[in-house]
Amino acid sequence: ACVLFRSVSTKGTLEAGDTVHFKGKTTDFTTTVSSMQIEHEQVEKVKKNDSLGLKVSEKVRKTDKVFKVID
């Protein structure tokens, strides 16, 4: 099941194919960004301070933190 996680505000750039980590009280997983939207429009890249939605495969909550994984 896919959940659209909304209200993510970026502190840097994020692109399709990047890896992100979700961490919360009961959430702890890493996934590859496959789909992002801004205002219901599909985008491939976002810049600092953009608010976006991410398509994810596990349940996430509003209070979960999202981190970009840098190799």
Disulfide bonds with the S-S distance in Angstrom:
none
